[in-house]
Amino acid sequence: MAKLQKSIDKRNALIKATIELVNNNGFHATPMSQIAKMANVSPATIYLYFENKQDLVNKTYIEVKATYTKFAFATYNTEMSVETGFEIIWKRIADFKLTNCENALFLAQCDNTPMIDESSRQEGIKHLEPLLELWERGKKEGVIKPLSDYLLYAYTINPLSFLMMSQKSGAFILDQTHLEEAYQAAWNSIKVSKK
């Protein structure tokens, strides 16, 4: 049992080091030797858990995406109205991005660069199914504009990455009023206006 825990700890240390180094240096400027050093393992140990650097980054991405979406959907259920469900999910995503900056920054880098392979990207999208299904229901009910999911994501979720980066740099501090305004702007950008 102790041996298994030691193995889990080493793998987790490699994941943590990968996130930190990719965030600070980028994918290409992060050699495996540096990841191993930061994780306090020998470089050969990496290959017990991962095939290569691409595999390490892909698996790190999928794990972080799973943690992110588990958090985002923890208090959501499909019985909620579209508007209530969206508000709960959006605010949970905002909370994750603002309190788990390192993981959120890693995901943002992965989503905005070609460092993740397509099968891993598709796996990551599967984790967003509850949100995509909510949007689909919203479109059918005439509550959400009939836009591509990419546009819905771009207008509602992506701005949170910008706000997270602004807060991380100290340029803008988000308080509850700002978060509420940001949520209202996100919802207003996708909801169908009643005439």
N, C-alpha and C positions, 0 to 999 in steps of 0.2 A: 504494500500500500504506500509506504514512504517513497519507494522507487517511482511509482506511478505519479505521485504528487510532485516529485522532483522533475519528472518529465513534463508534466503540465506547466510547472513554473518556468521551465526553460523555454517552452513554446510561447507562453504568454510574454516572457521577457523579450523574445524575438519580435513578436507582434508589436509590443510597446515601443521598442527601439526603431522598428520600421516606420511606425507612425511619426515618431518624433523627428527622425532623420529626413524622411521624405518631406515633411512639413517645412523643415528648416533649409534643406539643401536641394530639394527636388528629387525626382526619381533617378535621373541619369547621374547625378552627382552623389549618389549614395551607394558606395560599394558594399558588397556582402561582408568584407572584412570589418568595415566600420560598424555595421549592424551587429555582427558577432561581438565586437569589442564592447559596444554599449550594453549589449545584453549579458555581458560577462560569461560568454561561452566560447568554445573554440570554433573557428570558421567551419570545420568539418561537421560540427553538431547541427548546423543549419540544415544540412542535407539529410539528416535523419527525419526531419519534419517536412521539408519542402524540396521540390525537385530542383528549383533554380530561383533566381531573383524574381522573375515574372510570376512564378507560382506563389512565392512568398507574398508579393504585393497583391495578387489576385485574391488569395485566401484572407489576407488582412482586410481587404476591401469588403469581402462578403461577410466576414465576422462583424466588422464595424457597422455595416449596413443592417445586419440582423439585429444588433443591439439598438441601433437608432430606431428602426421601425417597431421593434418590440416596445420601446419606450413610447413612441409616437401613438401607437394604437392601444395602449394599456387600458385606457378608460373609455374607449369608443366601443359602441355596439351598433349593429346594423338596424336596430329598431328605432334609433334616433332619427329626427328629421334631418334632411340634408344640411340645412343651415347649422343646426346644433352640432351635428357630427363633424362638419368641416371646422367649426370654431374650436371644438375640443382637439381635433387632430392638429390644426394649425398652431394652437397655443402650446401643445405638447412638443411639436417640432421646434418652435421658437425656444422653449425652455431647454431642450436638448442642445440646440446650437449655441445658446448663450452660456450654458453651464458645463458643457463638454466640448469646449472650443477645440481641443487638439483632435478629437475624433471627427468633429464637424468639419474642421479645416481639411483633414485628410480626405474625407468624402468629397468635399468641394473640389479639391485638386483632382481627384480621380474622375469626377464627373465632367471636368472642364479640360482634361488633357487626354491624349490617347494612350495613357500608361496602363489601362486595364484592358484585357482582351475582351472580345465581343461576348463570349459565353459567360464570363464573369459579370459583365455589364447586364446581360439579360437575367442572370440569377439575381442581381441586385434589384432589377425592376420588379421581379416577382415579389420581393419583400414589400413593395408598395401597393400590392393588390387591393387592400381595403380602401385606400384613397382612390385608386382608379375606379373601383366598383362604386364608391360613393359618387364620384363625378358622373359616371355612366347613369346612375339612378337619378341624379340631379338633372341631367340632360333630358332623360325620358319624362320626368315630372315637370319640365319646363321651368326649373328653378335656376339652373346653370346654363350659361350660353353654350350653344353647340360648337365648341372649339376643340381643336386637337388637344389631347392630354399634355403634349409638350408645351403648348401655349398656356394652358391652365397652370402647369407647373412653373413656367417662366414668370407668369404674372403673380403667382401667390407664394410659392415656396422659395424660389431663387432670391428674391429680395432679402430674405432672412440671412443669406450668406454675406451679402453686402453689409447689412447692419451688424452682423457678427464681426466682420473684419474692421468696421469702423469703431466698434466698441473695443476690440482687441488692441487697436492702435491708439486708443484714447481720444480719437477725434469726436466721438459722439457717445454719450452714455444713455443707454435705454432705460427709462423708468417705466412704471406701469402705464402712464398716460401715453407715452410713445408706443408701447407695445399694443395698446388698445387701438390707437390711431393706425398703426401698421396693419393690424388685423382688419379693421374696417376698410382700409384701402384695398387689401387683398380680396376681401369678400365682394366689395363693390365692383372690382374689376372683372369678376366672373359671373355675378348673379344677373339674372334676367330682370330688367327694370319693368316694373308694373306701370302701365300707362294710366 
